[in-house]
Amino acid sequence: MQLKPNNQSVIKKYINFFLSNTYSIFALYILSLSIVTIIYCKIYSQLHPEQIGENGEYLINRIGFFFSEIMNDLMNGDKPKRTFGGVEFYIAKMPLFQNLFFFLHSKVTENFIFIHLIKNLSLGTIIFLFIKFYDKKLNNLFLFLMLLAIFYVPHNVITILSTNFEEGILIYLLVILFLTLTQNFRYRNSIIALTLSLIFFLKASMFYLSFGLALIFLLVEKGKGKFLPIILILISTIFWGLNSYYKTGKFAFGPSNTSVNGITTGITFHDKFTRSYPIHNPDIYYDDVSREVQNQNFESEWEASDHILKRSLNYVKNNPLDVAKGLSQKLYILFLSPYKDTRTPLQYLAENKKNPIRYSNIPNKIFFIITIFLLLKSLLNFKKLDSFLKTKNIYFLSIIVLYLFPYMAVYIFPRHCVPIYVLSHIYLVLYLTYSNKFPNLKNLFQRF
């Protein structure tokens, strides 16, 4: 059935009005994000009823991913710690994630849905504004397409909305960081410095990204303001190191910015890992490492971590082929695997001992591979690029390498890939928008 000319003109009129009206796009965006967040909360509460109280309150001391004990200590006014193998680890996690949600839970609201709405609507509004003011020459079609690129893949959305692991905040911060790095916003240097510092305090593996990008920014940029990110990262590092020294007697720094980093290597570097990974979750080996720690009767968390790290390094040295096989499995998850992967024992049994296909992987991996191809092609023609495309490629490549390095060194879960997949979608939109090879598309994004 074809629309009559009058109906077509009316539809076109409404579309043009919508795309020319930022407030309508924002209203639709916030409404959609709210509805999706509420639906996510309803489904999650059915899958994990143990984390939700009778009156809908968020039982944050039952959050997974080893945060439960830390949250419980915060709620009881004790020093946050994680007990592993009979040893108390006081520098087990970076502080931002647990303290943010403890603050929301204790000072704002205990309601499970409201906490998710506060997190996602506030951070979602910030990235909306960053995209809107990214380039004054671009219209709202660019804004709409960028938002769609971030939120259209179901698994990406689930990871973004989540509050039970760091990626639910990290993705927002990385989007803000990448957009700020590739455009001359007002207070650009301050925004980059603050965002890198927040990323540093969010997750231990992000030390490489936060510190490395601050150094690259120092080398690439001009002006006195280029020193601000590295200065703030150094201050953040010193602050965290002194906090560690006060609690444990050791100044935490670099790859040892948390005391469980060595423990993490213990669940990867042994002869069972490549036989079960990537189908099975590597966390199944935590009990083995825990018993190893318990049998040694260590006096401190750092002593336990150093012991496991030393054992892991010996395994790497003596078993290079197995380590290389593990690396290939990690690359397979990142680039090719269509499956859910890294299933817990309960998930594996519930799925009839199969590894189901995750259909969200299809667009994620296709566009990631396309993005890598375009990035490499651009780097080969680097001298011919204008300054904007050069900057975009330098920072995107830096983020990919620095972000993925710790995961390739140990292990990577599908959720760890989501931030890079989201950024690859953003990169692709920017490439299509600013590349001279697509003049018609570029004109389409120009302000009306």
Secondary structure, 3 states (H helix, E strand, C coil): CCCCHHHHHHHHHHHHHHHHCHHHHHHHHHHHHHHHHHHHHHHHHHHCHHHECCCCEECHHHCCCCCHHHHHHHHCCCCCCEEECCEEECCCCCCHHHHHHHHHHHHHCCEHHHHHHHHHHHHHHHHHHHHHCCCCCECHHHHHHHHHHHHCCHHHHHHHHCCCCCHHHHHHHHHHHHHHHCCCCCCHHHHHHHHHHHHHHHCHHHHHHHHHHHHHHHHHCCCHHHHHHHHHHHHHHHHHHHHHHHHHCCCCCHHHCCCCHHHHHHCCCCCCHHHHCCCECHHHHHHHHHHHHHHHCCCCHHHHHHHHHHHHHHHHHHCHHHHHHHHHHHHHHHHCCCECCCECHHHHHHCCCCCCECCCHHHHHHHHHHHHHHHHHHHHCHHHCCHHHHHHHHHHHHHHHHHHHHHHHCCCCHHHHHHHHHHHHHHHHHHHHHCCCCHHHHHHCECC
